[in-house]
Amino acid sequence: MRNKTICVVGLGYIGLPTAALLSNRGYKVHGVEIIQSTVDTINHGKIHIVEPGLDTFVRSAVNSGRLEADTLPKESDIFIIAVPTPFYEGFVPNIDFVIDATKSIAPYVKAGNIVILESTSPVGTTEKVAEVLEQNGVDISSIYIAHCPERVLPGQIMQELVANDRIVGGITPEATKVTAAFYKTFVDGEVLQTDAKTAEMAKLTENSFRDTNIAFANELSILCDKFGIDVWELIALANRHPRVNILRPGAGVGGHCIAVDPWFIVHKGGKDAKMIRTAREVNMYKTEWVIEKIKNAALTYEKEHGSEAKIACMGLAFKPNIDDLRESPALYITRRLVSENLDVLAVEPNIHKSDEFTLVDFEQAVNEADIVVFLVSHKEFGNLNTEYKIVLDFCGVNK
């Protein structure tokens, strides 16, 4: 199997780690990315995203000659589509990137090839890939088309690409079998076989489950604030029950999966997706609630001191210790405060430069700020001296 060539379309947070891992496992990989500067960075053995261990994998893969990047696909034995699947206004799924990627590989697909959609997608998208290939001259009866959703945690991607179980669902039983055989060459976890629609729904279900449980924690945090209860102590006590495991509340929910995928179910499920819709609404409301808490604290400060409060927004990423800003509630909160003309110090230790904000060192921000707002519990924020500061901790940074 390792004499097969692979074309990975999309070299972002999933595509690049996947391409680098496969290259280091002996496969010859051709990566495709439409941004020329990203292509150049990778071909120099460097990375454009922050992910522990990824730089070593990419450097090794490029130096060995088994990984190259380009803006166009090329003939390969296996094609992996790993592009974003965002949504339009109104939370309508947007699979345009998947369609464009499929069209881009169509001229290079030949009999016997495997085409895999790894992008998290609405139910029916893999069948749409087959339809687009057929419309572009590919005999889909001669190839194997399947969905294998990524199931990794940012910050642990390189380990989880290998260790986690994978779900493979083909549009035919034979496509499932052939694609599963490929994943078994580099996945230590179990490779579970099903059909394409079930594989698509499985990934959406996993993230909707997480979203629903986080919504419970976020609603608890709002209620505890109302009742004058320490939510962190409450959760710690409740979790001493052997069958209770309440998650940690935060400033909302972000990321390319949990904040997006439930809408794919809601869009297709309509009025029958009641709980999943409600969980999304609770988590979105939590972010708005946080903004109001910060604004009220700033207003109180101004009334008491006769001057505008300087607010340190600690963290912009969607979760701790990464640089990923996708759907980040912390980023949204900071943008809103700036747009409403509050005096904001933006802090994100995992990003060196921002086109949007003048980033401030976290220790400097705490020293200069009147109000310190913890939005993300980055490791750098633990045990900072916030004495004599107004502290709003929405992520339990020292809990």
Secondary structure, DSSP 8 states (H G I E B T S, - for coil): -TTSEEEEE--STTHHHHHHHHHHTT-EEEEE-S-HHHHHHHHTT--SS--TTHHHHHHHHHHHTSEEEESS----SEEEE-----EETTTEE--HHHHHHHHHHGGG--TT-EEEE-S---TTHHHHHHHHHHHTT--GGGSEEEE------TTSHHHHHHHS-EEEEESSHHHHHHHHHHHTTT--S-EEEEEHHHHHHHHHHHHHHHHHHHHHHHHHHHHHHHHT--HHHHHHHHTTSTT-------S---SSSTTTHHHHHHHHHGGG-HHHHHHHHHHHHHHHHHHHHHHHHHHHHHHHHSS--EEEEE--SSSTT----TT-HHHHHHHHHHHTT-EEEEE-TT-S--SSS-B--HHHHHHH-SEEEE-S--GGGTT---TTSEEEESS-TT-
